[in-house]
Structures are given as structure tokens and as C-alpha cells.
Amino acid sequence: MDETVAQEVSGKPRSIGERLRAGRERSGLSIAAAAEKLHLDSKVIEALEADRFADLGASVYVRGHLRRYADFVGEPGAELVNSYTARDARPAPPDLTQIPHAERRSDPRRLVTPLVGLGCAAVLLVAIWWVLAGSRSGNADSASTLPTPLIQPGDPANSNPASGAATPVALSSSTPVIPADKVPAAQPKREDTTPVRETRLKLDLTNDSWIEVYDSRDQKLFYDVASAGSVHAVSGRGPLRVVLGNAAGVSVEVDGQAREIPASAIDGEGASFVVNRSGSLARAR
């Protein structure tokens, strides 16, 4: 009786990798044969069956490979993906070596001297402002109370222009006063009602692939494993961000035009790129 059968008889729960290995062995396939049928590297199969999910990169790639391999060997893909997600969401154990140190309390007596200095400076500034404000107010009052010279009849300086004496003129305000009801009201700011153009993305799959699509506000438009032979159309406010688990099995169209995935956006079997508003594709930063 091998280890897999012994675990089933004993009733102990098996790990995700053990269930995948048992499913492959029931199908009579070797790791190399399974990898060839799925167009995967043998190291991916070995990592899945050994529960070394960190070797596969980001969790989105792990879920895509896990679902696809589980369905291939006859195991429930959705159940194993949920088990992996629950396992990946567990909090890391606390690091007992990091002992927090008690925060040192500051001595309040140290703050007395700076506070006293700030208070004295504030009082000095208020006193200077008060003196300057009183000086300006006195000058304005004295200017406003100057007497207007009167023109006396029979004054030689006023009757003889050739004497060179200037005729005093009373000062008056020349600034026009506009009534309140004549002041033009402020015009309200017009809002831009130009409709926002959405980018139309079409994904045609020849192989199974994990797909994620986000709009410019990072809103999730698509997030799932798409099967071979399916076509998915997504519309959203550009630029759109796209993540593919199997880039070779996905054809891309933007606004009805076929687009080539940039080579710089492909990482192994997956790809991560941005669909610009102009319809061009670029590597995601």
C-alpha cells in the first residue's frame, strides 16, 4: 500500500500537492508526459506537487496553474484554488526576536525654556505692531483734518496771474462709486460634459489562461481563468491594465484592431501590459 492510499485509509487530510500527484498517478502519467500535454515546464508540475508555490511567482500565476493542472488530473480545481487562497491568506507567525523597546518619555521641564522664549517673542511682536498701527492711524487723522484754504476777494496774489502765485484748489475724491446692483455677478464655472471614451478590449483564447483586466481607476473588469475556445469582450475607461497567465494562448483586439503583445511585456509564459487610449500596447510598469 503506497503513501497516498495509506493517507486515504487513515482519514488524514492530504495537502494540495499530494492530491495533484495522486490524480496524475491515477491517470497513469509521468511528470514529463503531463508537462508535455499541458505545454508546461516539468519544474512547474514538480513545484505544484511539492507544495512549493512560491517557486511559481505571484499568486495569480499559482492559481491559474493550479486550477488548470487540477482539472487535467481529475481533481476539483475550484476547491484546490480555494484551499490555496485560504492558506496564502493566513497571517505570518510573529517574530519573537523583535522585542519592542519601551518608548522613552521626554522630560517636560526641557520644554519650559523654549516656551518662555516663544511667549516673549510673541509679546514683543504684538507691541511693535501696536505702535506701528497707532502711528499710521495718527498720520491719517491729521491728513484728513487739514483746512481748505479760502480765496479772499481783492487778494493781489489771486487777482494778478503774473505774480506767479498758484491758486489753491480744494481736494476732492475722483474715484467713481459703482452701485451694488450694477456690479456684474460672477459667472458659474461650467462643468465639462464631454463624454469619456471607453476602450473596447477583446480576448480570443486558444488555450486556457488566467486573465485580469483593470481600468484607469484600478476597477476590476475581469478576474478569472478563461477556458480555451472562449471569447471575452471588456470595455472600460482607459488606459487598461491586463495580466495574462498564458500569453501564447490569447489573441488581443483593441477597438476592433488586432494587436501584438510586446515582447518586453512577456515574462515566461505570462504577460503584463497596458492598453493605452490610443489603442497601442505597452509593457506595464
C-alpha positions as CSV (number, residue, x, y, z in Angstrom):
1,M,0.0,0.0,0.0
2,D,1.6,3.3,-1.1
3,E,1.7,6.5,0.9
4,T,-1.3,8.1,-0.9
5,V,-3.6,5.1,-0.2
6,A,-2.4,4.9,3.4
7,Q,-3.3,8.6,3.9
8,E,-6.8,8.0,2.4
9,V,-7.4,5.0,4.7
10,S,-6.1,6.8,7.8
11,G,-8.5,9.7,7.1
12,K,-5.7,12.3,7.5
13,P,-6.2,15.4,5.2
14,R,-3.8,15.4,2.3
15,S,-2.0,18.5,1.0
16,I,-2.8,20.2,-2.3
17,G,0.4,18.7,-3.9
18,E,-0.4,15.2,-2.7
19,R,-3.8,15.3,-4.2
20,L,-2.4,16.5,-7.5
21,R,0.2,13.8,-7.5
22,A,-2.4,11.1,-6.7
23,G,-4.6,12.3,-9.6
24,R,-1.7,12.2,-12.0
25,E,-0.7,8.7,-10.9
26,R,-4.3,7.5,-11.3
27,S,-4.2,8.8,-14.9
28,G,-1.0,6.7,-15.5
29,L,1.1,9.8,-16.5
30,S,4.6,10.7,-15.6
31,I,5.6,14.3,-14.8
32,A,7.2,14.7,-18.2
33,A,4.1,13.4,-20.0
34,A,1.8,15.7,-18.0
35,A,4.0,18.7,-18.7
36,E,4.1,17.9,-22.4
37,K,0.3,17.7,-22.7
38,L,-0.2,21.0,-20.8
39,H,2.7,22.7,-22.6
40,L,4.3,23.5,-19.3
41,D,7.8,23.1,-17.9
42,S,8.3,20.0,-15.8
43,K,9.5,22.2,-13.0
44,V,6.0,23.7,-12.7
45,I,4.5,20.3,-12.2
46,E,7.1,19.4,-9.7
47,A,6.6,22.6,-7.7
48,L,2.8,22.1,-7.7
49,E,3.0,18.5,-6.4
50,A,5.6,19.5,-3.8
51,D,3.5,22.5,-2.5
52,R,6.4,24.8,-3.5
53,F,4.0,27.5,-4.7
54,A,6.5,30.3,-4.0
55,D,8.6,29.0,-6.9
56,L,5.8,29.8,-9.4
57,G,5.9,33.6,-8.7
58,A,2.9,35.8,-8.0
59,S,-0.3,34.2,-6.5
60,V,-2.2,35.0,-9.7
61,Y,0.0,32.6,-11.7
62,V,-0.2,30.0,-8.9
63,R,-4.0,30.0,-9.0
64,G,-4.0,29.7,-12.8
65,H,-1.5,26.8,-13.0
66,L,-3.3,25.1,-10.0
67,R,-6.8,25.2,-11.5
68,R,-5.6,24.1,-14.9
69,Y,-3.5,21.1,-13.6
70,A,-6.2,20.0,-11.1
71,D,-8.8,19.9,-13.8
72,F,-6.4,18.0,-16.0
73,V,-5.7,15.2,-13.5
74,G,-9.4,14.9,-12.4
75,E,-9.2,16.9,-9.1
76,P,-11.7,19.7,-8.3
77,G,-9.9,22.8,-9.5
78,A,-12.1,25.4,-7.7
79,E,-11.7,23.5,-4.4
80,L,-7.9,23.3,-4.6
81,V,-7.7,27.0,-5.6
82,N,-9.9,27.9,-2.5
83,S,-7.6,25.8,-0.3
84,Y,-4.5,27.6,-1.7
85,T,-6.2,31.0,-1.2
86,A,-7.1,30.2,2.4
87,R,-3.6,29.0,3.0
88,D,-2.0,32.1,1.4
89,A,-4.2,34.4,3.4
90,R,-3.0,33.1,6.8
91,P,-1.1,35.7,8.8
92,A,2.7,35.1,9.2
93,P,3.7,33.9,12.7
94,P,5.0,36.7,14.9
95,D,8.8,37.3,15.0
96,L,9.6,36.8,18.7
97,T,13.2,38.1,18.1
98,Q,11.9,41.6,17.5
99,I,11.4,42.7,21.1
100,P,9.7,46.2,21.3
101,H,11.5,48.7,23.4
102,A,9.6,50.9,25.7
103,E,9.3,54.5,24.4
104,R,11.4,56.9,26.4
105,R,9.3,59.7,27.9
106,S,10.6,63.2,27.3
107,D,11.2,65.4,30.3
108,P,8.5,68.2,30.3
109,R,10.9,70.5,32.1
110,R,13.0,70.7,28.9
111,L,10.1,72.4,27.1
112,V,9.8,75.3,29.7
113,T,12.7,77.4,28.3
114,P,11.7,77.3,24.6
115,L,8.1,78.0,25.5
116,V,9.1,81.0,27.6
117,G,11.2,82.3,24.8
118,L,8.4,82.0,22.2
119,G,6.0,83.8,24.6
120,C,8.4,86.7,25.0
121,A,8.9,86.9,21.2
122,A,5.1,86.9,20.6
123,V,4.6,89.7,23.2
124,L,7.3,91.8,21.6
125,L,5.8,91.4,18.1
126,V,2.4,92.4,19.3
127,A,3.8,95.5,20.9
128,I,5.7,96.6,17.7
129,W,2.5,96.0,15.6
130,W,0.5,98.1,18.1
131,V,3.0,101.0,17.9
132,L,3.1,101.0,14.1
133,A,-0.7,100.8,13.8
134,G,-1.1,103.7,16.1
135,S,1.4,105.8,14.1
136,R,-0.3,105.1,10.8
137,S,-3.7,106.0,12.3
138,G,-2.4,109.3,13.7
139,N,-1.0,110.3,10.3
140,A,-4.2,109.5,8.5
141,D,-6.3,111.6,11.0
142,S,-4.0,114.6,10.7
143,A,-4.2,114.5,6.9
144,S,-8.0,114.3,6.9
145,T,-8.3,117.4,9.2
146,L,-6.2,119.9,7.1
147,P,-8.2,123.1,6.5
148,T,-9.1,124.0,2.9
149,P,-7.6,127.5,2.1
150,L,-10.2,130.1,1.2
151,I,-9.9,132.5,-1.7
152,Q,-10.2,136.1,-0.4
153,P,-11.5,138.7,-2.9
154,G,-9.1,141.5,-3.6
155,D,-6.0,139.4,-2.8
156,P,-3.2,140.5,-5.1
157,A,-1.9,137.0,-5.4
158,N,-5.3,135.8,-6.6
159,S,-6.1,138.8,-8.9
160,N,-2.8,139.0,-10.7
161,P,-1.9,135.9,-12.6
162,A,1.5,137.4,-13.5
163,S,2.6,137.4,-9.9
164,G,3.4,133.6,-10.1
165,A,1.3,132.6,-7.1
166,A,-0.8,129.5,-7.6
167,T,-4.5,129.5,-6.8
168,P,-5.2,126.9,-4.1
169,V,-7.7,124.2,-5.2
170,A,-9.8,122.1,-2.7
171,L,-9.0,118.4,-2.9
172,S,-11.9,116.0,-3.8
173,S,-12.2,112.3,-4.4
174,S,-12.2,111.4,-8.1
175,T,-12.9,107.6,-7.7
176,P,-16.4,106.8,-9.1
177,V,-18.7,104.8,-6.8
178,I,-20.5,101.9,-8.6
179,P,-23.9,101.0,-7.1
180,A,-24.1,97.4,-5.7
181,D,-26.9,96.5,-8.1
182,K,-24.7,97.4,-11.1
183,V,-21.8,95.1,-10.2
184,P,-21.8,92.1,-12.6
185,A,-22.5,88.8,-10.9
186,A,-19.8,86.1,-11.1
187,Q,-20.5,83.6,-13.8
188,P,-20.7,80.0,-12.5
189,K,-18.0,77.6,-13.7
190,R,-19.2,75.4,-16.5
191,E,-18.6,71.7,-16.0
192,D,-17.0,69.6,-18.7
193,T,-19.8,67.5,-20.1
194,T,-17.7,65.8,-22.8
195,P,-18.4,62.1,-22.6
196,V,-15.5,59.8,-21.6
197,R,-14.5,57.4,-24.4
198,E,-14.1,53.8,-23.3
199,T,-11.6,51.4,-24.7
200,R,-13.0,48.1,-26.1
201,L,-10.8,45.0,-25.5
202,K,-11.5,41.6,-27.0
203,L,-9.6,38.5,-25.9
204,D,-9.8,35.3,-28.0
205,L,-8.4,32.2,-26.3
206,T,-6.9,29.1,-28.0
207,N,-5.6,27.7,-24.6
208,D,-6.7,28.1,-21.0
209,S,-5.3,31.2,-19.4
210,W,-5.7,33.3,-16.2
211,I,-6.9,36.8,-17.1
212,E,-7.0,40.1,-15.1
213,V,-8.2,43.4,-16.6
214,Y,-8.3,46.7,-14.7
215,D,-9.4,50.2,-15.8
216,S,-7.7,53.6,-15.2
217,R,-9.2,53.8,-11.7
218,D,-8.0,50.3,-10.9
219,Q,-11.5,49.0,-11.0
220,K,-11.6,45.2,-11.7
221,L,-13.3,44.5,-15.0
222,F,-12.3,40.7,-15.4
223,Y,-10.7,38.3,-12.9
224,D,-10.9,34.6,-13.6
225,V,-9.5,31.6,-15.5
226,A,-10.8,31.6,-19.1
227,S,-11.1,28.3,-21.0
228,A,-9.8,27.6,-24.5
229,G,-12.2,28.5,-27.3
230,S,-13.9,31.3,-25.4
231,V,-14.0,35.0,-26.3
232,H,-14.3,37.8,-23.8
233,A,-15.1,41.4,-24.6
234,V,-14.3,44.0,-21.9
235,S,-14.9,47.8,-22.1
236,G,-13.6,50.4,-19.7
237,R,-12.1,53.8,-19.2
238,G,-8.5,53.6,-20.5
239,P,-5.7,53.0,-20.1
240,L,-6.5,49.4,-19.3
241,R,-4.0,47.1,-17.4
242,V,-4.0,43.4,-18.5
243,V,-2.4,40.4,-16.8
244,L,-2.3,37.0,-18.7
245,G,-1.2,33.7,-17.3
246,N,-0.7,32.1,-20.7
247,A,0.1,34.8,-23.2
248,A,0.8,32.4,-26.1
249,G,-2.8,31.2,-26.0
250,V,-4.5,34.6,-26.1
251,S,-5.2,36.9,-29.1
252,V,-5.8,40.6,-28.4
253,E,-8.0,43.1,-30.3
254,V,-8.4,46.8,-29.3
255,D,-11.4,48.7,-30.7
256,G,-11.7,46.1,-33.5
257,Q,-8.0,46.1,-34.5
258,A,-5.7,43.1,-33.8
259,R,-2.8,44.0,-31.6
260,E,0.5,42.2,-30.9
261,I,1.6,41.7,-27.3
262,P,5.0,43.4,-26.9
263,A,7.9,41.1,-26.3
264,S,9.0,43.2,-23.4
265,A,5.7,42.6,-21.6
266,I,6.1,38.8,-21.7
267,D,7.6,37.2,-18.6
268,G,8.0,33.4,-19.0
269,E,4.5,32.1,-20.0
270,G,2.6,35.1,-18.7
271,A,2.4,38.8,-19.7
272,S,1.6,42.1,-18.1
273,F,0.8,45.1,-20.4
274,V,-1.1,48.3,-20.7
275,V,-3.7,49.2,-23.4
276,N,-3.3,52.9,-24.0
277,R,-6.2,55.2,-25.0
278,S,-4.7,55.3,-28.5
279,G,-5.1,51.5,-28.8
280,S,-1.4,50.7,-28.6
281,L,0.1,48.1,-26.2
282,A,3.0,48.8,-23.9
283,R,4.8,46.9,-21.1
284,A,3.2,47.5,-17.7
285,R,5.5,49.2,-15.2
